[in-house]
C-alpha cells in the first residue's frame, strides 16, 4: 500500500554546516595555492626561494587550519 504523502528529503547536515564546510575547503585550497611556485625553469639552477617562510610554515599551517574547520563543520550539531 503506497502512501500518498510526499517523502520529505532531508540533508545529512544543516545549512550552517555546509557553509562552514565550504569555508574550510576554501581555506585548504588557499593553503595549496600558497605552496605553489618557487621552482626553476632550468633544472641545473637551484632556486633558494622554495625554502621561504610562506612555503615551509604558512602554507602547511593554513591547510591544517582548513582541515580543522572542515572537521568542525562535520561534527557541529546545530540542534543543540
C-alpha positions as CSV (number, residue, x, y, z in Angstrom):
1,X,0.0,0.0,0.0
2,X,1.5,3.3,-1.1
3,X,1.4,6.4,1.0
4,X,0.2,9.4,-1.0
5,X,2.2,11.8,1.2
6,X,5.4,13.1,-0.4
7,X,8.5,11.9,1.2
8,X,10.5,14.8,2.6
9,X,14.1,14.6,1.6
10,X,16.4,15.6,4.4
11,X,20.0,16.5,4.0
12,X,22.6,15.0,6.3
13,X,23.7,18.4,7.6
14,X,22.1,21.7,8.2
15,X,22.7,24.8,6.1
16,X,25.2,26.3,8.5
17,X,27.3,23.0,8.4
18,X,27.6,23.3,4.6
19,X,28.6,27.0,4.8
20,X,31.3,26.1,7.3
21,X,32.4,23.2,5.2
22,X,32.8,25.4,2.1
23,X,34.8,27.9,4.1
24,X,37.1,25.1,5.2
25,X,37.5,23.8,1.7
26,X,38.3,27.3,0.5
27,X,41.0,27.7,3.3
28,X,42.6,24.4,2.2
29,X,42.6,25.5,-1.4
30,X,44.2,28.8,-0.4
31,X,46.9,26.9,1.5
32,X,47.8,24.8,-1.5
33,X,47.9,28.0,-3.7
34,X,50.4,29.4,-1.1
35,X,52.5,26.3,-1.5
36,X,52.8,26.6,-5.3
37,X,55.6,28.2,-7.2
38,X,59.3,28.7,-6.4
39,X,60.6,26.3,-9.0
40,X,63.1,27.0,-11.6
41,X,62.7,26.6,-15.4
42,X,66.3,25.4,-15.7
43,X,66.9,22.1,-13.8
44,X,70.6,22.9,-13.4
45,X,69.8,26.1,-11.4
46,X,68.8,25.7,-7.8
47,X,66.3,28.3,-6.6
48,X,66.6,29.0,-2.8
49,X,63.0,30.5,-2.9
50,X,61.4,27.1,-2.3
51,X,62.5,27.2,1.3
52,X,61.0,30.6,2.2
53,X,58.6,31.2,5.1
54,X,55.4,31.1,3.0
55,X,56.0,27.6,1.6
56,X,57.5,26.0,4.7
57,X,55.5,27.4,7.6
58,X,52.5,29.5,6.4
59,X,51.0,27.2,3.7
60,X,51.0,23.9,5.7
61,X,49.6,25.7,8.7
62,X,46.8,27.2,6.6
63,X,46.0,23.7,5.2
64,X,45.9,22.2,8.7
65,X,43.6,25.1,9.9
66,X,41.3,24.3,6.9
67,X,41.2,20.7,7.8
68,X,40.3,21.7,11.4
69,X,37.4,23.9,10.0
70,X,36.0,21.1,7.9
71,X,36.2,18.6,10.8
72,X,34.4,21.2,13.0
73,X,31.7,21.5,10.3
74,X,31.2,17.8,10.2
75,X,31.0,17.4,14.0
76,X,28.9,20.5,14.7
77,X,25.4,19.7,15.8
78,X,23.1,22.7,15.0
79,X,20.2,21.3,17.0
80,X,21.8,21.9,20.4
